[in-house]
Amino acid sequence: MSGTPYSTQRLSHRPAVQQRTESFLPPHESEAITSIPVTPGISQGTYGDPNDGIPTPIGIPTPRVIQSQPDRQEYFPRRPANKVLAQSSAVPPFGDGILTGSRQGEVSLSVTVLSATFTLPQLLRYRKGGKWGLEHKHHCSTHLDSLAYLSSKESPWDHTVIAWTGEIYPVSDDASSSHEQLQESIPASTTTSLGGHSQGNDDIVSGETYISSNNKAALEEKLYNDHIRTLPVWLADDCDIKDGGIKLKQQSRWRRYAEHDLCALFHYKQRPPTDGRQADIRWDDYERMNKAFADRICQVYKPGDIVVVHDHYLMLLPELLRQRHPDMHIVFFLESPFPSSELIRCLHRREQILNGILGSDLICFQAFHFLQHFANSCTRILGYNANKGWVESTRGRVHLTVLPSGINISKITTLGFSPSVDKMHEELRKLYKGKKVIIGCDPMSRFGGVHKKLQAFECFLDRYPSWRHHVVLVQITSPATMEDDDGDNILYARQVNDLASSINQTYGSLDFTPVQIHTQRLSQDEYFAVLRLGDIAVNTCVREGMSTTSLEYVACQRESHGPLIISEFSGTASSLEEAIRINPWDVGQVADEINNALTMSQEQRNRMHRALYERVVEGNVQLCVSTMLRRLIKVLKLDESHGHR
């Protein structure tokens, strides 16, 4: 299923790594807040030593440690932990450079990180005549930011991405063609479903595409020489792979299990029972896809390399790699939420999914309650001993940690305050002159919570009539990332539009529309202009892993200092502790908090924004990636000391 590299000799001899230096924004100091409703809080370093027993690299701020409250009840019972402290002299700072074959304490490491991610970090266009085009999204997700950072000169690591090509269809030179739109249909701010597949294009995605061996080799060379060095995984049936080329058909099937079964369940959407045949087909494709990734990684893997596996599309991959290379260093990084064990118990192939993840050395979650649910699932379903720090599997101890994703705040600030965005922001300000603007950017699906936001906004206008005709809700919606085989997203979109129409009829007038829903895809400049426009931002998701928009809103409010209202069901909420947290199901509370945010004094706004901005800077993507690798090294050293490997 996986194609042969275009140059075996080239891949077997990696290019030399230039001497690199770390470059980070300065850290900020502020006291942490631990009082959070319903959802336990988590910040960098909350559940471990400040630097995980590893000397902090030059230029990397030391994460804060939140002191636990003595009377706070633990989710897991406390157990005595045997800690092995690392010797400071044993591990050189990452910024000093790591030589191939060097030993980090007792752990043998190379300088190489292999990132396995579902689809390419580049936008791919295949034009008639075999011409390939690559484009980089300057703004897309924290996940892409992490891949870009590891591939940059600021990173001390030699980095290669292993990713599926995504659906490939020939596109015309006409940018308005449906195929072209398909290839560009990437969610503007998300960590899942990075590929070009757009739901509802059955006529397009059912077609076949033939890629000749020459064109295939040309793309592989182009991707390998990209500044984010990438090795593509080709997914096709064995009978469709020939010496002369590869036939790609029914390409969207490789997504089906992850998006139909896993993504839905992880967002607390339970599918109705079926006869099981379609579920088996989806599972077979998912398993074959993960094996194709394992094949591709093993083609280039060398002892000492670190493999980072991303998200729910590749949950079987860690165990598949572990079976082939028992001593491989593996991190699994889950950007999605993880549900309670009661939901996981309903999952088709639940044991295989959990054991697949447990092939890792270290598993990273966006929030502490996601980690809790995973550990509890391993205990209830697999019978393994687990706590908030590790799971004791049949293979050995697998360590768990919380590591919220960060953004590249320097890049976001540069993009958000460019001259073109300045001009557009001024035009929007004139358009909404005399009005307070509430903004929201969410997927058009039930877990995005747009309907909850509209219900709260309607309640707000009812409770606080003085705001009528003086405040407008600008809601940006993006395509749903979850497969919609039952048509639920269509029904939900109708529900949202009907609710918006009802609010506008009740509280609007001929010259004023209180709710403005924009379903078209915004340009980059438009997106950042809207973030700067908002007097407040409201997130009412009912389930999500990471809200990139919330982080970017904070970065773009350096002048206006607009408050942020965020759902406690977002994985981002616990790392933005000074934001206003709400329960989106409590419509009255959300309405009251909207009023509180709009009437907040300038001093309060400044104080809130300063604290939030410090957290966003402090938790930037560089620190997130470096912390993940430091924690892996500590885990490997602990396991070496305890003989678990």
C-alpha positions as CSV (number, residue, x, y, z in Angstrom):
1,M,0.0,0.0,0.0
2,S,2.9,2.4,0.6
3,G,5.0,3.4,-2.4
4,T,8.8,3.0,-2.7
5,P,10.8,6.2,-1.9
6,Y,11.9,8.0,-5.1
7,S,15.5,7.7,-4.0
8,T,16.5,5.0,-1.6
9,Q,20.0,6.2,-1.4
10,R,18.9,9.7,-0.6
11,L,16.6,8.7,2.2
12,S,19.1,6.3,3.8
13,H,21.6,9.2,4.1
14,R,19.9,12.1,5.8
15,P,21.2,15.6,5.1
16,A,23.6,17.0,7.7
17,V,21.9,19.1,10.4
18,Q,23.2,22.6,10.6
19,Q,24.1,24.1,14.0
20,R,21.0,25.8,15.3
21,T,20.2,28.0,18.1
22,E,17.0,28.4,20.1
23,S,14.9,31.5,19.6
24,F,12.0,32.1,22.0
25,L,9.8,35.0,23.1
26,P,10.6,36.1,26.7
27,P,8.5,34.5,29.4
28,H,6.1,36.3,31.8
29,E,5.6,35.7,35.4
30,S,2.1,35.6,36.9
31,E,0.4,33.7,39.7
32,A,-1.8,30.8,38.7
33,I,-5.5,30.4,39.5
34,T,-6.8,27.0,40.2
35,S,-10.5,27.6,40.8
36,I,-12.4,26.2,37.9
37,P,-16.0,25.1,37.7
38,V,-16.6,21.4,36.7
39,T,-13.5,20.9,34.7
40,P,-10.2,20.4,36.6
41,G,-7.5,23.0,35.7
42,I,-4.2,22.4,34.1
43,S,-1.3,24.5,33.1
44,Q,2.2,23.8,32.0
45,G,3.9,21.8,34.7
46,T,0.8,21.3,36.9
47,Y,1.2,17.6,37.2
48,G,5.0,17.2,37.3
49,D,8.3,18.8,38.1
50,P,8.8,22.2,36.6
51,N,11.3,20.9,34.1
52,D,10.5,17.2,34.4
53,G,13.9,16.4,35.9
54,I,15.6,17.7,32.7
55,P,17.7,20.9,32.7
56,T,15.7,23.7,31.0
57,P,17.3,24.6,27.6
58,I,18.7,28.0,27.2
59,G,15.9,30.4,26.2
60,I,13.1,28.2,27.3
61,P,11.0,29.5,30.2
62,T,10.5,27.2,33.1
63,P,6.8,26.2,33.3
64,R,4.8,27.3,36.3
65,V,3.8,24.8,39.0
66,I,0.4,25.1,40.5
67,Q,0.4,24.1,44.1
68,S,-2.2,21.4,44.8
69,Q,-4.8,22.2,47.4
70,P,-4.5,20.0,50.5
71,D,-8.3,19.5,50.8
72,R,-8.9,18.8,47.1
73,Q,-10.1,15.3,46.3
74,E,-8.0,13.5,43.7
75,Y,-9.6,11.7,40.8
76,F,-7.2,8.8,41.3
77,P,-6.1,7.6,44.8
78,R,-2.6,8.8,45.8
79,R,0.1,6.2,45.5
80,P,3.7,6.4,46.5
81,A,5.8,7.2,43.4
82,N,9.4,6.1,43.0
83,K,11.1,9.0,41.3
84,V,14.5,8.9,39.8
85,L,16.0,12.4,39.6
86,A,18.1,13.0,36.5
87,Q,21.6,14.4,36.9
88,S,21.9,17.8,35.5
89,S,25.2,17.2,33.9
90,A,23.9,14.1,32.1
91,V,21.7,16.0,29.6
92,P,23.0,18.9,27.6
93,P,20.6,21.7,26.8
94,F,18.8,21.2,23.5
95,G,19.9,24.6,22.3
96,D,23.6,23.4,22.4
97,G,22.9,21.0,19.6
98,I,22.7,17.2,19.8
99,L,25.1,15.0,17.9
100,T,24.0,11.9,16.1
101,G,24.5,8.9,18.3
102,S,24.8,11.0,21.5
103,R,23.4,9.6,24.7
104,Q,21.0,11.5,26.8
105,G,21.9,10.1,30.2
106,E,21.3,6.4,29.7
107,V,19.0,6.9,26.6
108,S,20.5,6.6,23.2
109,L,19.1,9.3,20.9
110,S,19.8,10.5,17.4
111,V,18.9,14.1,16.3
112,T,15.9,12.9,14.3
113,V,12.2,13.3,14.9
114,L,9.7,11.6,12.7
115,S,6.2,13.1,12.9
116,A,3.4,10.8,11.7
117,T,0.4,12.9,10.9
118,F,-2.7,11.9,8.9
119,T,-2.5,14.2,5.9
120,L,0.1,16.5,4.4
121,P,1.0,19.8,6.0
122,Q,1.0,21.3,2.5
123,L,-1.9,22.0,0.2
124,L,-1.5,19.7,-2.7
125,R,-2.7,20.4,-6.3
126,Y,-2.4,17.9,-9.1
127,R,-2.9,19.5,-12.4
128,K,-3.5,17.9,-15.7
129,G,-0.3,16.9,-17.4
130,G,1.3,15.7,-14.2
131,K,2.2,19.1,-12.7
132,W,2.3,19.3,-8.9
133,G,1.7,22.4,-6.9
134,L,2.4,22.9,-3.2
135,E,1.2,25.7,-1.0
136,H,1.6,26.3,2.7
137,K,-1.2,27.7,4.8
138,H,0.3,30.5,6.8
139,H,-2.4,30.1,9.3
140,C,-4.1,26.8,10.0
141,S,-3.6,25.1,13.3
142,T,-1.4,24.6,16.3
143,H,-0.6,21.2,14.9
144,L,0.9,22.7,11.7
145,D,2.7,25.2,13.8
146,S,4.4,22.4,15.7
147,L,5.5,20.7,12.5
148,A,6.8,24.0,11.0
149,Y,8.7,24.8,14.2
150,L,10.4,21.3,14.2
151,S,11.4,21.9,10.6
152,S,12.7,25.4,11.2
153,K,16.2,26.6,11.8
154,E,15.2,27.4,15.4
155,S,14.8,23.7,16.2
156,P,17.8,21.6,17.1
157,W,16.2,18.5,15.6
158,D,16.4,17.0,12.1
159,H,12.7,16.6,11.3
160,T,10.7,14.6,8.7
161,V,6.9,14.4,8.4
162,I,5.3,11.1,7.3
163,A,1.8,11.8,6.0
164,W,-0.9,10.5,3.7
165,T,-1.2,12.4,0.4
166,G,-4.9,13.1,1.1
167,E,-7.4,12.8,-1.7
168,I,-5.8,13.6,-5.0
169,Y,-8.0,14.8,-8.0
170,P,-6.8,16.5,-11.1
171,V,-7.7,20.2,-11.0
172,S,-8.0,22.7,-13.8
173,D,-6.3,26.0,-14.1
174,D,-9.7,27.6,-13.2
175,A,-9.5,28.4,-9.5
176,S,-13.3,28.4,-9.3
177,S,-13.6,24.7,-10.2
178,S,-15.1,22.4,-7.7
179,H,-12.0,20.2,-7.6
180,E,-9.9,23.3,-6.8
181,Q,-12.3,24.2,-4.0
182,L,-12.1,20.7,-2.7
183,Q,-8.3,20.8,-2.4
184,E,-8.5,24.1,-0.5
185,S,-11.2,23.1,1.9
186,I,-9.1,23.1,5.1
187,P,-10.6,24.2,8.3
188,A,-9.3,27.7,9.1
189,S,-8.5,27.0,12.8
190,T,-8.5,23.4,13.9
191,T,-6.3,20.5,14.8
192,T,-8.2,17.8,13.1
193,S,-9.0,16.8,9.5
194,L,-6.2,18.8,7.9
195,G,-6.7,17.3,4.5
196,G,-8.6,18.5,1.5
197,H,-11.7,16.4,1.9
198,S,-15.0,18.3,2.1
199,Q,-18.1,16.6,3.3
200,G,-21.0,16.4,0.8
201,N,-18.9,16.1,-2.4
202,D,-19.8,12.5,-3.2
203,D,-19.6,13.0,-6.9
204,I,-16.1,14.2,-6.7
205,V,-14.7,11.8,-4.1
206,S,-16.0,8.7,-5.8
207,G,-13.9,9.3,-8.9
208,E,-10.6,7.6,-9.7
209,T,-7.2,9.2,-10.2
210,Y,-4.2,7.5,-11.9
211,I,-0.7,8.6,-10.9
212,S,2.1,7.4,-13.1
213,S,5.3,6.2,-11.5
214,N,7.1,9.3,-12.9
215,N,4.5,11.7,-11.5
216,K,4.6,9.8,-8.2
217,A,8.4,10.1,-8.0
218,A,8.2,13.8,-8.9
219,L,5.8,14.5,-6.0
220,E,7.9,12.6,-3.6
221,E,11.0,14.5,-4.6
222,K,9.1,17.8,-4.3
223,L,7.8,17.0,-0.9
224,Y,11.2,15.8,0.3
225,N,12.8,19.0,-0.7
226,D,10.1,21.2,0.8
227,H,11.1,23.2,3.9
228,I,8.8,20.9,5.9
229,R,10.5,17.7,4.6
230,T,7.7,15.2,4.0
231,L,7.5,11.6,3.0
232,P,4.1,10.7,1.5
233,V,2.1,7.6,2.2
234,W,0.2,6.3,-0.8
235,L,-3.0,4.5,0.1
236,A,-4.5,2.1,-2.4
237,D,-5.5,-1.5,-2.7
238,D,-2.6,-3.9,-3.6
239,C,-4.2,-4.7,-7.0
240,D,-4.1,-1.0,-7.9
241,I,-0.4,-0.6,-7.3
242,K,1.6,-1.4,-10.5
243,D,5.1,-0.8,-11.7
244,G,3.8,1.9,-14.1
245,G,1.8,3.8,-11.5
246,I,-0.9,3.7,-8.9
247,K,-4.7,4.0,-9.2
248,L,-6.4,5.9,-6.4
249,K,-10.1,5.2,-6.0
250,Q,-12.7,5.7,-3.2
251,Q,-10.0,7.7,-1.5
252,S,-12.2,9.1,1.3
253,R,-12.7,5.6,2.8
254,W,-9.3,6.0,4.6
255,R,-11.0,8.7,6.8
256,R,-14.2,6.8,7.5
257,Y,-13.4,5.0,10.7
258,A,-11.6,7.9,12.3
259,E,-14.2,10.5,11.4
260,H,-17.4,8.4,11.5
261,D,-16.6,6.3,14.6
262,L,-13.8,7.9,16.6
263,C,-14.3,11.6,16.0
264,A,-18.0,11.2,16.7
265,L,-17.6,9.3,19.9
266,F,-14.8,11.5,21.1
267,H,-17.2,14.4,20.9
268,Y,-19.9,12.4,22.7
269,K,-22.0,11.6,19.6
270,Q,-23.1,8.0,19.6
271,R,-24.1,6.4,16.3
272,P,-27.2,4.2,16.1
273,P,-26.4,0.4,16.0
274,T,-26.1,-1.3,12.6
275,D,-25.7,-4.8,11.3
276,G,-21.9,-4.4,11.7
277,R,-20.9,-5.0,8.1
278,Q,-20.1,-1.3,7.4
279,A,-18.3,-1.0,10.7
280,D,-16.1,-3.9,9.8
281,I,-15.3,-2.4,6.4
282,R,-14.4,1.0,8.0
283,W,-12.3,-0.8,10.6
284,D,-10.4,-2.9,7.9
285,D,-9.5,0.3,6.0
286,Y,-8.4,2.0,9.2
287,E,-6.2,-0.9,10.1
288,R,-4.7,-1.1,6.7
289,M,-4.0,2.6,6.7
290,N,-2.2,2.4,10.0
291,K,-0.1,-0.5,8.7
292,A,0.8,1.6,5.6
293,F,2.1,4.3,7.9
294,A,4.1,1.7,9.9
295,D,5.6,0.4,6.7
296,R,6.6,3.9,5.6
297,I,8.1,4.9,8.9
298,C,10.1,1.7,9.2
299,Q,11.7,2.4,5.7
300,V,13.5,5.4,7.1
301,Y,13.7,4.8,10.9
302,K,17.1,4.4,12.5
303,P,17.8,3.4,16.1
304,G,17.6,6.5,18.4
305,D,15.0,8.3,16.3
306,I,12.0,9.7,18.1
307,V,8.6,9.1,16.5
308,V,5.7,11.4,17.3
309,V,2.3,10.1,16.3
310,H,-0.5,12.6,16.0
311,D,-4.2,12.3,16.8
312,H,-7.0,9.8,16.4
313,Y,-6.4,8.8,12.8
314,L,-3.3,6.8,13.8
315,M,-4.3,5.2,17.1
316,L,-3.1,1.8,16.1
317,L,0.3,3.0,14.8
318,P,2.3,3.1,18.1
319,E,1.7,-0.6,18.8
320,L,2.4,-1.6,15.2
321,L,5.7,0.2,15.4
322,R,6.5,-1.3,18.8
323,Q,6.0,-4.8,17.4
324,R,8.6,-4.1,14.8
325,H,11.1,-2.1,16.8
326,P,10.6,-2.8,20.6
327,D,13.1,-0.1,21.6
328,M,11.6,2.7,19.4
329,H,11.0,6.0,21.2
330,I,7.3,6.8,20.6
331,V,5.1,9.8,21.7
332,F,1.4,9.8,21.0
333,F,0.0,13.3,20.9
334,L,-3.8,13.6,21.1
335,E,-5.2,16.9,19.9
336,S,-8.8,15.7,20.1
337,P,-10.8,15.3,23.3
338,F,-11.0,11.9,25.0
339,P,-14.4,10.8,26.3
340,S,-15.4,9.0,29.5
341,S,-15.0,5.3,29.8
342,E,-18.8,4.8,29.4
343,L,-18.5,6.1,25.8
344,I,-15.3,4.2,25.1
345,R,-17.0,0.9,26.2
346,C,-19.5,1.5,23.3
347,L,-16.7,1.8,20.8
348,H,-16.2,-0.8,18.0
349,R,-12.8,-2.5,18.6
350,R,-12.2,-0.6,21.8
351,E,-9.5,-3.0,23.1
352,Q,-7.5,-2.6,19.9
353,I,-7.7,1.2,20.0
354,L,-6.5,1.4,23.6
355,N,-3.7,-1.1,23.1
356,G,-2.7,0.7,20.0
357,I,-2.1,3.9,21.9
358,L,-0.4,2.0,24.7
359,G,2.4,1.1,22.3
360,S,3.8,4.6,23.1
361,D,6.3,5.6,25.7
362,L,4.5,8.8,26.4
363,I,0.9,9.9,25.7
364,C,0.0,13.6,25.7
365,F,-3.4,15.0,26.3
366,Q,-4.8,18.6,25.9
367,A,-6.5,18.6,29.4
368,F,-6.3,16.7,32.6
369,H,-9.9,15.3,32.4
370,F,-9.1,13.8,29.0
371,L,-6.1,12.0,30.7
372,Q,-8.4,10.9,33.5
373,H,-10.9,9.4,31.1
374,F,-8.1,7.5,29.2
375,A,-6.6,6.0,32.4
376,N,-10.0,5.0,33.7
377,S,-10.8,3.4,30.3
378,C,-7.6,1.3,30.5
379,T,-8.6,0.1,33.9
380,R,-12.2,-0.6,33.2
381,I,-11.8,-2.1,29.7
382,L,-8.4,-3.6,29.8
383,G,-8.0,-4.3,33.5
384,Y,-4.7,-2.4,33.7
385,N,-3.5,-0.6,36.8
386,A,-3.5,3.1,36.0
387,N,-3.3,6.5,37.7
388,K,-2.7,10.1,36.6
389,G,0.9,9.4,35.8
390,W,1.0,6.1,34.0
391,V,-0.7,2.9,32.8
392,E,0.8,-0.4,33.7
393,S,0.3,-2.4,30.5
394,T,1.4,-5.9,29.7
395,R,4.4,-4.4,27.8
396,G,5.4,-2.2,30.6
397,R,4.7,1.3,32.0
398,V,3.3,3.8,29.6
399,H,3.5,7.4,30.9
400,L,0.7,10.0,30.7
401,T,1.0,13.8,30.7
402,V,-1.0,16.9,30.0
403,L,0.5,19.2,27.4
404,P,-1.8,21.9,26.0
405,S,-1.0,22.9,22.4
406,G,0.3,26.4,21.8
407,I,0.4,28.8,18.9
408,N,3.3,30.6,17.2
409,I,2.4,34.0,18.7
410,S,5.1,35.8,16.8
411,K,3.7,34.6,13.5
412,I,0.1,35.3,14.5
413,T,1.0,38.8,15.6
414,T,2.8,39.5,12.3
415,L,-0.1,38.2,10.3
416,G,-2.8,39.9,12.4
417,F,-1.3,43.3,12.3
418,S,-0.2,43.5,8.7
419,P,-1.1,46.7,6.7
420,S,-3.7,44.8,4.7
421,V,-5.4,43.6,7.9
422,D,-5.1,47.1,9.4
423,K,-7.0,48.5,6.4
424,M,-9.7,45.8,6.6
425,H,-10.1,46.3,10.3
426,E,-10.7,50.0,9.9
427,E,-13.4,49.3,7.3
428,L,-15.1,46.9,9.6
429,R,-15.0,49.4,12.5
430,K,-16.7,51.9,10.3
431,L,-19.3,49.4,9.3
432,Y,-20.1,48.6,13.0
433,K,-19.6,52.1,14.3
434,G,-21.5,52.7,17.5
435,K,-22.1,49.0,18.1
436,K,-20.4,46.5,20.4
437,V,-19.3,43.4,18.4
438,I,-19.4,39.9,19.8
439,I,-17.5,37.4,17.6
440,G,-17.4,33.6,17.4
441,C,-15.7,31.2,15.1
442,D,-16.9,27.6,15.3
443,P,-17.6,24.5,13.1
444,M,-21.1,24.1,12.0
445,S,-21.9,20.9,14.0
446,R,-23.5,20.2,17.3
447,F,-20.2,20.0,19.2
448,G,-19.3,23.5,18.0
449,G,-22.1,24.9,20.2
450,V,-23.3,27.6,17.8
451,H,-27.0,27.0,18.8
452,K,-26.1,27.4,22.5
453,K,-24.4,30.7,21.7
454,L,-27.5,31.9,19.9
455,Q,-29.8,30.8,22.7
456,A,-27.6,32.7,25.2
457,F,-27.5,35.8,23.0
458,E,-31.3,35.7,22.7
459,C,-31.6,35.5,26.5
460,F,-29.1,38.3,26.9
461,L,-31.2,40.6,24.7
462,D,-34.3,39.7,26.7
463,R,-32.7,40.2,30.1
464,Y,-30.8,43.4,29.2
465,P,-33.0,45.4,26.8
466,S,-30.8,48.4,27.0
467,W,-28.3,46.6,24.7
468,R,-30.8,46.1,22.0
469,H,-29.7,47.8,18.7
470,H,-26.3,48.4,20.3
471,V,-24.7,45.0,20.1
472,V,-24.2,42.6,17.2
473,L,-23.1,38.9,17.1
474,V,-20.8,38.1,14.2
475,Q,-20.7,34.3,13.9
476,I,-18.2,32.7,11.5
477,T,-18.9,29.0,10.8
478,S,-16.4,26.5,9.3
479,P,-17.2,23.1,7.7
480,A,-17.7,20.3,10.2
481,T,-14.8,17.9,10.5
482,M,-17.0,14.9,11.4
483,E,-18.5,12.6,8.8
484,D,-22.2,13.4,8.3
485,D,-23.7,10.1,7.0
486,D,-26.9,10.6,8.9
487,G,-27.5,14.2,7.7
488,D,-27.3,15.5,11.3
489,N,-25.0,18.4,10.3
490,I,-27.5,19.6,7.7
491,L,-30.4,19.5,10.2
492,Y,-28.2,21.3,12.7
493,A,-27.4,24.0,10.2
494,R,-31.1,24.5,9.6
495,Q,-31.7,24.7,13.3
496,V,-29.0,27.4,13.7
497,N,-30.3,29.4,10.7
498,D,-33.9,29.2,12.0
499,L,-32.8,30.4,15.5
500,A,-30.8,33.3,14.0
501,S,-33.8,34.3,11.8
502,S,-36.1,34.2,14.9
503,I,-33.7,36.5,16.9
504,N,-33.4,38.9,14.0
505,Q,-37.1,39.1,13.5
506,T,-37.7,39.7,17.2
507,Y,-34.9,42.1,18.0
508,G,-33.8,43.5,14.6
509,S,-35.2,46.1,12.3
510,L,-34.9,47.2,8.7
511,D,-31.5,48.9,9.3
512,F,-30.1,46.5,12.0
513,T,-29.5,42.8,12.1
514,P,-28.3,41.6,15.6
515,V,-27.1,38.1,14.4
516,Q,-24.9,37.9,11.4
517,I,-23.9,34.3,10.4
518,H,-21.1,34.0,7.8
519,T,-20.8,30.5,6.3
520,Q,-18.4,31.4,3.5
521,R,-14.7,30.7,4.0
522,L,-12.8,33.9,5.1
523,S,-9.5,34.9,3.7
524,Q,-6.6,35.1,6.0
525,D,-6.9,38.9,6.3
526,E,-10.6,38.8,6.9
527,Y,-10.2,36.3,9.7
528,F,-7.6,38.3,11.6
529,A,-9.6,41.5,11.0
530,V,-12.6,39.9,12.6
531,L,-10.5,38.8,15.6
532,R,-9.3,42.3,16.1
533,L,-12.8,43.7,15.6
534,G,-14.4,41.8,18.5
535,D,-15.2,43.6,21.7
536,I,-15.6,40.2,23.2
537,A,-15.2,36.6,21.9
538,V,-17.6,33.8,23.0
539,N,-16.8,30.1,22.7
540,T,-19.8,27.9,23.6
541,C,-18.5,24.5,22.3
542,V,-20.0,21.5,23.9
543,R,-16.9,19.4,23.3
544,E,-13.5,20.2,21.6
545,G,-9.8,19.5,22.1
546,M,-8.0,22.7,21.3
547,S,-9.5,26.1,20.4
548,T,-6.9,27.8,18.2
549,T,-9.3,30.7,17.7
550,S,-9.4,31.5,21.4
551,L,-5.6,31.7,21.6
552,E,-5.4,33.8,18.4
553,Y,-8.1,36.1,19.7
554,V,-6.0,36.9,22.7
555,A,-3.0,37.5,20.5
556,C,-5.0,39.8,18.3
557,Q,-6.4,41.9,21.1
558,R,-3.1,43.5,22.2
559,E,-4.6,47.0,21.5
560,S,-8.3,46.5,22.4
561,H,-8.0,44.1,25.3
562,G,-11.3,42.4,24.6
563,P,-12.5,39.8,27.2
564,L,-12.7,36.1,26.3
565,I,-15.7,33.9,27.3
566,I,-14.9,30.2,26.9
567,S,-16.7,27.0,27.4
568,E,-15.4,24.8,30.2
569,F,-15.8,21.9,27.8
570,S,-13.0,23.2,25.6
571,G,-9.5,21.7,26.1
572,T,-8.2,25.2,25.9
573,A,-10.2,26.5,28.9
574,S,-8.0,25.0,31.5
575,S,-4.9,26.6,30.1
576,L,-6.5,30.1,29.9
577,E,-7.5,30.3,33.6
578,E,-8.1,34.1,33.7
579,A,-10.8,33.9,30.9
580,I,-14.5,33.9,31.8
581,R,-15.5,30.2,31.9
582,I,-19.1,29.3,31.2
583,N,-21.2,26.2,31.0
584,P,-22.9,26.5,27.6
585,W,-25.8,24.5,28.8
586,D,-26.6,27.2,31.3
587,V,-28.0,29.8,28.9
588,G,-28.8,32.3,31.7
589,Q,-25.2,32.2,33.0
590,V,-23.8,32.8,29.5
591,A,-26.2,35.7,29.0
592,D,-25.1,37.3,32.3
593,E,-21.4,36.8,31.5
594,I,-21.9,38.5,28.1
595,N,-23.3,41.5,29.9
596,N,-20.5,41.4,32.5
597,A,-17.9,41.3,29.8
598,L,-19.5,44.2,27.9
599,T,-19.7,46.3,31.0
600,M,-16.3,45.4,32.4
601,S,-14.1,48.4,33.3
602,Q,-11.1,49.2,31.2
603,E,-8.8,48.4,34.2
604,Q,-10.4,44.9,34.5
605,R,-10.1,44.3,30.7
606,N,-6.5,45.3,30.8
607,R,-5.8,43.0,33.7
608,M,-7.5,40.1,32.1
609,H,-5.9,40.5,28.8
610,R,-2.4,41.0,30.3
611,A,-2.8,37.7,32.2
612,L,-4.2,35.8,29.2
613,Y,-1.5,37.2,26.8
614,E,1.2,36.1,29.2
615,R,-0.2,32.6,29.2
616,V,-0.4,32.4,25.4
617,V,3.2,33.7,25.2
618,E,4.3,31.3,27.9
619,G,2.7,28.3,26.3
620,N,3.9,29.0,22.8
621,V,4.3,26.2,20.3
622,Q,8.1,26.1,20.7
623,L,7.8,25.5,24.4
624,C,5.1,22.9,23.8
625,V,7.3,20.9,21.4
626,S,10.4,21.2,23.5
627,T,8.5,20.2,26.7
628,M,7.1,17.1,25.0
629,L,10.6,15.9,24.0
630,R,12.1,16.7,27.4
631,R,9.3,14.7,29.1
632,L,9.9,11.8,26.7
633,I,13.6,11.8,27.6
634,K,12.7,11.8,31.3
635,V,10.3,8.9,30.7
636,L,12.9,6.9,28.9
637,K,15.5,7.4,31.7
638,L,12.9,6.4,34.3
639,D,12.1,3.3,32.5
640,E,15.8,2.4,32.0
641,S,16.3,2.9,35.7
642,H,13.3,0.7,36.6
643,G,13.9,-1.9,34.0
644,H,10.5,-1.4,32.3
645,R,11.8,-1.3,28.8
